Amino acid sequence: MKLPRRSVLVGLIALLISAVIAVATLIRQSSPFTWDLWVLWVAAPYIALAAALLIPWGDPDRRARTGCITALVILAVTHYFYRGIWGSSDSMIGVLFAYVPMYLLATGAVLWALLYWLGPRIWAWLSAETGKLD
């Protein structure tokens, strides 16, 4: 069995941490927590992006790099949004749980597509400037 590239593993770990942050915040903010479709709704963007990272399509190097960068950006955005929710007593927090996953999935897909198509120019420029990229 061939192990995935290091950047794929970093991307998967970042998406796993993002999903844990989101679900933990959902559990913390639910007064009587129940395992229902909200848990799946909150975790769905991270599952979909992880599946896109693992499904073999296109150039594996480009897919691994762009997937890793997208996963790290999603981790930063997830931390930003759910950190503000953690411990809040506002009654309208449920609205964020309804909309943030939807926007994260769309934004993650668009960011990934942009990086996939613009990535070779960016990597070539960085490689020429630093001489340190593969």
N, C-alpha and C positions, 0 to 999 in steps of 0.2 A: 504494500500500500504506500503510495507516494504522499508524503505530508504536504499540506498547502504552504504557500509562501509565507514568510514572516509577516508581511504587510496584511495578508488575509487574516492571519491569527490576531494581529493587533486590531484590525477592524471588527472581527467577531467579538473580541473581549470588550472593545469600546461599546458595541451595541448591546452586549449582555449587561454591562454596567449601567447603560442608559435605561434598559428595561427594568432592572432592579430598582433604580432610583424612582422611575415612574410608578411602578407597582407598590413600592414601599410608601410613597407619598399618598397613593390612593388608599392603602390600608390605614395609614395614620389619620387621614382626613375623614374616613368613613366612620360614622358613629357606631352603628352596628354593622361591622364588615361582613359581607357574604361573598362567596365565590360565585360570581355571575358573569354576564357578558361584558360588564364594565372592565373587568380585568383583561379580557381578551381585546377589548377596544383600545385600552391604554397600551398594551404590549404589541398590538398588531403592526405599527410602523417599524418597530425594531425587528420583528420576525420577518416582515417582507423585505427589508433591506438586507438582512442576513441571508435570506434565500437568494436574493439577487447577487450577493457576494459569492455564494457557493455554486450557483448554476454556471456551468461552463458555456460561455458565449464570448465571442470577440477575441481580442488579443489578451492573453492572460496577464501580461505585465501591466498593461494599461488598466485592465479591470481591477487588478490587485491594488495598484497605486491609488486610483480614483476612489475605489471602495474604502480604502483605509482613511483617506483624507475626509471623505464624506462622513464616515462613521465617527471620526474625531470631532468634526464640526457638529454633528448631531448630538454627541455627548456633551459638548459645551452648551449648546442651546437647551438641551434637556435639563442640564444642571441649573442653568439660569432660570428657566420657567418654574421648575418644580421646587427649587430652593425658596422662591418667593411664596409658594403655596404652603410649604411645610410649617405647621404650627399656626397657620392663620385661622382666625375665628370668623372670617367673613362668610356670610351665607351664600354668596354667589360663586364660591370656589368650584362648584360642580360644573359651571359653564366652561371653565378652563379645561376640566377633564373631558368635556365633550368636544372642544374645538382644537386643543393643542395637538392631539394625536393625528387629526386629519391634516392639519397644516404641516406637521413634521414629515408625514409621508410624502405629501406633494413637494415640499421643499427639498427633501432628501433626494427624491427622484430627479428633480430639475437640476439640482447641484451636481449630482452624479453624471447626468447627461452632459452638462456644460464642461465639467472637468474631463470627461472621457473624450470629447471632441476637441477641446482646447488644450488638453494635457500634453500632447507631444511637443507642441511649440513651447510650452512652459518648461517641460523637462529638458528640452534641447537648450533653451536659454540658460537655465540653471546649471546644466552640465558644462556649458561653455564658460560660464562665469566662475564656477567653483572647481570644476574638474573632479568632483568627488561623487557624482551620481553615476549609477551603472548605466 
